[in-house]
Amino acid sequence: MIEAQPPRRRRRSQAESGARAVHPRLRHHRQPDVILRLQRASAQGSWIEEVAMATRERSSDGDVTSYTQGQNPEPKIREYFYYIDHQGQLFLDDTKVKNFVTCFKDQHFLVFFFSRLKCNQSGRYQQDFPFLSLCGRERNFLRCEDQPVVFTHLLSEAGLEERLSYCGGGTKLTVPFRAESLFMHPVSGRVYHPGPERGGGVGLVCSALAIELSSHFEYAPGQESTGQPTHFLWGGHRHTLTKELEKLSQKMHVCGEF
């Protein structure tokens, strides 16, 4: 008779635990509270999307949120509906499970889509889908968890200016990196940077990149846990943060915190 073995304790995955792994270089960072704020901001995004999805399903009989992918509102016109999350991943809006497996990854398509992005002034779905990407007779409506532009990588190459890449476009979708213009939201802890005007003029820095950059923020004495950074140490320079996005945000119409 084989002796029964006690059940092995299964290790919880990152997704189950709700925790985000900290970059190895930042595990012993001097500002753990800042990293925790960024991690909470990232985790909060998934919760916000779940609530939003439930709300859309309950109100799907209304004119504003009711749609069919590929619908023909008029002859030879097709309409599609998309969603971008706080990590810069693009999905069809009605995709039930949104993760890396189900997001769009083809760089040619992503560059084509986001290079044509603009504010939705079409008179259709403007409230729920504030942005629009036109492709001939095709209307691609976009809503976002936070911002329509999400910076995912900082591109550095010797002899060239540093640039932020966004929305999976690699070197084909970039803006110059302006260290002094970084802005940490005082409530959510999320980090923002100026973006292309067609996308509203501001972009969200994805969580992984924001955590890496957080080691370069400098705070007023005693304000590391609750205050906003005042300077950014980068490239051998101490940049005074301008907070220009804080002023701009009061006049902008975008999806998330602003």
C-alpha positions as CSV (number, residue, x, y, z in Angstrom):
1,M,0.0,0.0,0.0
2,I,1.4,3.4,-1.0
3,E,1.5,5.9,1.8
4,A,-0.6,9.0,1.0
5,Q,1.5,12.1,0.6
6,P,0.3,15.5,1.8
7,P,-0.8,17.7,-1.0
8,R,1.9,20.0,-2.3
9,R,1.4,23.6,-1.8
10,R,1.1,25.3,-5.2
11,R,3.1,28.4,-5.7
12,R,0.8,31.4,-6.5
13,S,1.5,33.0,-9.8
14,Q,2.1,36.7,-10.2
15,A,-1.3,37.3,-11.7
16,E,-3.0,35.4,-8.8
17,S,-1.2,37.3,-6.1
18,G,-1.9,40.7,-7.7
19,A,1.7,41.7,-7.1
20,R,4.1,43.0,-9.8
21,A,7.7,41.9,-9.8
22,V,10.1,44.6,-8.9
23,H,13.0,45.2,-11.4
24,P,16.2,43.5,-9.9
25,R,18.0,46.8,-10.0
26,L,15.4,48.4,-7.8
27,R,14.9,45.7,-5.1
28,H,17.1,47.6,-2.7
29,H,16.0,51.0,-3.9
30,R,16.1,53.8,-1.3
31,Q,12.5,54.8,-2.1
32,P,10.4,51.7,-1.7
33,D,7.3,53.7,-1.0
34,V,7.5,55.3,-4.5
35,I,7.8,51.8,-6.1
36,L,4.8,50.6,-4.1
37,R,2.8,53.6,-5.3
38,L,3.6,52.7,-8.9
39,Q,2.8,49.0,-8.4
40,R,-0.6,49.9,-6.8
41,A,-1.3,52.2,-9.8
42,S,-0.7,49.3,-12.1
43,A,-2.8,46.9,-10.1
44,Q,-5.6,49.4,-9.9
45,G,-5.8,49.5,-13.7
46,S,-7.0,45.9,-14.0
47,W,-9.7,46.6,-11.4
48,I,-10.9,49.7,-13.2
49,E,-11.2,47.7,-16.5
50,E,-13.3,45.0,-14.8
51,V,-15.7,47.5,-13.5
52,A,-15.8,49.3,-16.8
53,M,-16.5,46.1,-18.7
54,A,-19.4,45.2,-16.4
55,T,-20.8,48.7,-16.8
56,R,-20.7,48.5,-20.6
57,E,-22.4,45.1,-20.6
58,R,-25.2,46.5,-18.4
59,S,-25.7,49.5,-20.6
60,S,-25.2,47.8,-23.9
61,D,-28.8,48.5,-25.0
62,G,-28.1,52.3,-25.1
63,D,-27.3,54.1,-28.3
64,V,-23.9,55.3,-27.2
65,T,-22.4,52.0,-26.1
66,S,-24.2,49.7,-28.5
67,Y,-22.1,48.6,-31.5
68,T,-21.2,45.6,-33.6
69,Q,-17.6,45.1,-34.8
70,G,-17.5,45.8,-38.5
71,Q,-20.9,47.5,-38.7
72,N,-22.0,49.5,-41.7
73,P,-23.6,52.7,-40.6
74,E,-23.7,53.9,-44.2
75,P,-22.7,52.4,-47.6
76,K,-19.1,51.3,-48.0
77,I,-18.2,52.4,-44.4
78,R,-17.1,50.0,-41.7
79,E,-16.6,50.7,-38.0
80,Y,-14.4,48.9,-35.5
81,F,-13.9,49.5,-31.8
82,Y,-10.6,49.2,-29.9
83,Y,-9.3,49.5,-26.3
84,I,-5.7,50.3,-25.1
85,D,-4.7,49.4,-21.5
86,H,-2.2,51.0,-19.1
87,Q,0.6,48.8,-20.4
88,G,0.1,50.0,-24.0
89,Q,-1.5,46.8,-25.3
90,L,-4.2,47.3,-28.0
91,F,-7.3,45.0,-28.1
92,L,-10.6,44.8,-29.9
93,D,-12.9,46.5,-27.4
94,D,-15.2,43.5,-26.9
95,T,-12.4,41.0,-26.2
96,K,-13.4,39.4,-23.0
97,V,-9.9,38.3,-21.8
98,K,-7.4,41.1,-22.3
99,N,-3.8,40.0,-22.0
100,F,-0.6,39.6,-23.9
101,V,-1.9,36.7,-25.8
102,T,-5.0,38.5,-27.1
103,C,-3.5,41.9,-27.9
104,F,-2.4,43.1,-31.3
105,K,1.4,42.6,-31.8
106,D,2.0,43.2,-35.5
107,Q,4.2,46.3,-35.6
108,H,3.1,47.4,-39.1
109,F,-0.5,47.5,-38.0
110,L,0.2,49.3,-34.8
111,V,2.3,52.0,-36.5
112,F,-0.4,52.4,-39.1
113,F,-3.1,52.6,-36.4
114,F,-1.4,55.1,-34.1
115,S,0.1,57.3,-36.7
116,R,-3.4,58.1,-37.8
117,L,-4.8,58.6,-34.3
118,K,-6.7,61.8,-33.6
119,C,-9.4,63.2,-31.3
120,N,-12.8,61.8,-32.3
121,Q,-14.9,64.7,-33.7
122,S,-16.9,62.5,-36.0
123,G,-20.2,62.9,-34.1
124,R,-20.3,59.2,-33.4
125,Y,-19.3,57.5,-30.1
126,Q,-17.4,60.6,-29.0
127,Q,-18.2,60.2,-25.3
128,D,-17.2,56.5,-25.0
129,F,-14.5,56.4,-27.7
130,P,-12.7,59.8,-27.5
131,F,-10.1,58.9,-30.2
132,L,-10.4,57.8,-33.8
133,S,-8.0,56.3,-36.4
134,L,-9.1,56.5,-40.0
135,C,-8.1,54.0,-42.7
136,G,-9.7,54.9,-46.0
137,R,-13.4,54.0,-45.5
138,E,-12.7,52.3,-42.2
139,R,-13.3,54.1,-38.9
140,N,-11.4,52.7,-35.9
141,F,-12.7,54.1,-32.6
142,L,-10.5,53.9,-29.6
143,R,-11.1,54.2,-25.9
144,C,-8.4,53.9,-23.3
145,E,-7.9,52.9,-19.7
146,D,-5.8,56.0,-19.1
147,Q,-4.2,57.6,-22.1
148,P,-4.3,56.7,-25.9
149,V,-0.5,56.9,-25.9
150,V,1.5,54.7,-23.6
151,F,5.3,54.8,-23.5
152,T,6.8,51.4,-23.2
153,H,10.6,51.7,-23.9
154,L,13.3,54.3,-23.6
155,L,15.6,54.1,-26.7
156,S,19.2,55.0,-26.2
157,E,21.9,54.9,-28.8
158,A,25.3,56.4,-28.8
159,G,25.4,59.7,-30.6
160,L,21.7,60.0,-30.9
161,E,19.1,61.7,-28.7
162,E,17.1,59.5,-26.4
163,R,13.6,58.8,-27.4
164,L,10.5,57.2,-25.8
165,S,8.8,54.5,-27.9
166,Y,5.1,54.0,-27.6
167,C,2.3,51.5,-28.3
168,G,4.4,48.8,-29.7
169,G,5.8,50.9,-32.6
170,G,9.5,50.4,-31.8
171,T,11.6,53.1,-33.5
172,K,8.7,54.1,-35.8
173,L,6.6,55.6,-33.0
174,T,8.7,57.8,-30.8
175,V,9.0,61.2,-29.2
176,P,12.2,62.9,-27.8
177,F,12.8,62.1,-24.1
178,R,12.5,65.3,-22.1
179,A,13.6,64.4,-18.5
180,E,12.4,67.7,-17.1
181,S,8.9,67.2,-18.3
182,L,8.2,63.9,-16.5
183,F,5.1,64.3,-14.2
184,M,4.0,62.0,-11.4
185,H,0.3,62.2,-10.6
186,P,-0.1,63.1,-6.9
187,V,-3.1,60.7,-6.4
188,S,-2.5,57.6,-8.6
189,G,1.3,57.7,-8.6
190,R,1.4,57.1,-12.3
191,V,4.1,58.8,-14.4
192,Y,3.4,60.9,-17.6
193,H,5.4,62.5,-20.3
194,P,4.6,64.8,-23.2
195,G,3.3,62.9,-26.2
196,P,2.3,63.5,-29.8
197,E,-0.3,66.2,-30.3
198,R,-2.7,64.0,-32.3
199,G,-2.9,61.8,-29.2
200,G,-3.8,64.6,-26.8
201,G,-0.3,65.9,-26.1
202,V,0.4,63.6,-23.2
203,G,1.3,59.9,-22.7
204,L,1.3,57.5,-19.8
205,V,4.6,55.8,-18.9
206,C,3.9,52.1,-18.5
207,S,4.5,50.6,-15.1
208,A,7.7,48.7,-15.8
209,L,9.4,51.7,-17.3
210,A,8.1,54.0,-14.6
211,I,9.6,51.8,-11.9
212,E,12.9,51.9,-13.6
213,L,12.8,55.7,-13.9
214,S,11.7,56.1,-10.3
215,S,15.2,55.6,-9.0
216,H,16.2,58.9,-10.6
217,F,13.5,61.1,-9.0
218,E,14.5,63.4,-6.2
219,Y,12.1,64.6,-3.5
220,A,12.0,67.4,-1.0
221,P,13.3,66.3,2.4
222,G,10.6,64.1,4.2
223,Q,8.4,64.0,1.1
224,E,9.6,60.7,-0.4
225,S,6.4,58.8,0.5
226,T,3.6,61.3,0.0
227,G,5.0,64.2,-2.1
228,Q,5.7,64.7,-5.7
229,P,9.3,64.6,-7.0
230,T,11.0,68.0,-7.6
231,H,14.0,66.9,-9.7
232,F,15.1,64.2,-12.0
233,L,18.7,63.0,-12.1
234,W,19.6,62.0,-15.6
235,G,22.7,62.0,-17.9
236,G,24.8,63.6,-15.3
237,H,22.4,66.5,-14.9
238,R,19.9,67.5,-12.2
239,H,16.7,68.5,-14.0
240,T,14.1,70.6,-12.3
241,L,10.7,69.1,-13.1
242,T,8.5,71.7,-14.9
243,K,5.1,70.1,-14.0
244,E,4.0,71.4,-17.4
245,L,1.6,68.5,-17.7
246,E,-0.1,69.4,-14.5
247,K,-1.0,72.7,-16.0
248,L,-1.9,71.2,-19.4
249,S,-4.1,68.6,-17.8
250,Q,-6.7,71.1,-16.7
251,K,-7.5,71.9,-20.3
252,M,-7.3,68.4,-21.9
253,H,-10.0,65.9,-22.7
254,V,-8.6,62.4,-22.3
255,C,-9.6,59.1,-21.0
256,G,-8.1,58.6,-17.6
257,E,-6.6,60.5,-14.7
258,F,-6.5,63.8,-16.5
